[in-house]
Amino acid sequence: MGVQAYRAPRSIPEAVSLLSSEAGAFALGGGTDLLVQQRSGARQPGSFIDLKRIPGMLGIEQLPSLWRIGAATACGEVASHPGLRSELPGLVEAAGLIGSKQVQGRASLGGNLCNASPAADSVPALVANRAVLVVAGPEGERRIAAECLTLGPGRTVLGRGEFVCAIEIPRPAARQSDAYLRFIPRTEMDIAVVGAAASLRVDEGGRCIAARIALGAVAPTVLTSPEADAALTGSMLEPEAIAACVAIAQAACSPISDRRGTAEFRRHVAGVLLRRVILAASQRLAKEG
């Protein structure tokens, strides 16, 4: 089935109505995933509902307690935003790794989330920073934690007529920072074999008082581990605490084996990257104070 229509609604209610009523309607952000899937036959939209003309779907807003990013905002804009670079460098790192510079000019942050790939670069960074997604739908607006969006590869909790309209990320507290790293077989423009993010907060003496880690491509959905977080909390981020965190996270991984890496290899790389992002975030904290 070919695409029957292109729609460009100017309001959230109009977009919800179109997504609810038109058979085979798909929300369109940047299109860098959806258009490729349509051309390959993996998805066959009856219509494209372009969200970019709806107020609030584009742009980055700094509020007193949070950052609000329109879901259709291009990853390139996130990666180059000076305020985000200062406060959320790990998220900026993740956004700057999504495809080529040309792709980043179109690919949207919300689309990277809603494509529901276990290897999506933005997801671990958003989850580590406790991002909340603003979802519009026939029943009105609701908010869900970023880690609760995906059910498995290609599947989300979004119902008919629903779409993510914004991403809200708490602004970091004093002495808090994050980092993101991934491993890919090539030097650029590849999909993560493993991705790792960490957000840390320390007190004036350098003791960790809050930690959150998140791993991508090692499970059907982004992997979090309160037990791994707890291994860091209360520590001085000494090697023993980091090793305990890494061991717990590796044990929680359930990766697959494919032509890009075996499950054993992915579990090993997850540990290496997690150790590195914890150190990277802690080094950023050391520079701050």
C-alpha positions, 0 to 999 in steps of 0.5 A: 500500500502506498502513502495515500496522504500527507497531512500537516496539522497546526494543533495538537487536537488536530494531530490527535484527530488525524492519527486516530481517524485515518487508517495507517496514519503515522506520526512524522517527525524528522522521517529519517527512520520512518521514510527508510522503513517505508521505502524498504517495505518494513512499514507501509503508512496510509498517511504521514501526519507531519508534526513539525508545524504544531507550536511547541513541537520544535525548539528547546526551552530552559525553564527554572526547574527543567529543560523542555525539548519539542519532540520534533526538534532535530538532534543536531539542534540538541547537540549544538545547544550551548545551554544543554552542552553546559548542563547535560553534556551526556545528552549532547554527546548522545544526540551528536552520535545519531547518524551523520551531520546531515541526518542530525539536521533532520532526525528528531529526538522524539523520533529516536525515542519512538522508533523503539530501537534497543540501540537508540543513542538518545534513550540511555542518556535521557533515562539516566537524566530522568527524562519525562515524556509529554504524550498527547492523545484522545484522552488528553495529555499524560506524562510517562518516564522515558524508560517506560515508553518502549515495550520491545524492539519497534513497540511502544506503549503509545495507543492509537492517536497518541504521540510524544509532543515534548521531552522534559528533563530536570535541570541538574542540581549543584555538583551533578553531571552526566556522560554517554559513550557507545561502541560501534564497529566503524568510526562513525554512522553506525548503530551502537553495539552497546551504549552506556550513560551515567548521571552522578551527583556528589556532595561538597566532599565528593561523596556520591549522593545520587547515581543513575546508570542506563545501558542500551543494546544489551536488552530488549529495552533500555536497561536500568538497575537500581542495585547498580545505582545503589552500589555507587550511592554513598561511595567516594566513587572509588574503584571498588564501588565502580567495580561493584556497580559494573558487576551488577549491571553486567549480570542484569544484561540480556543481550543477543548475539548477531553479526555485530557481536556476541552476547558475551562480547556485548556484556563485556563491552557494557562493563567497559563503557559503564566504567568509562562513563562513570569516570567521565561524569566524575571527572566533569564534577571534579572540574566543576568544583 
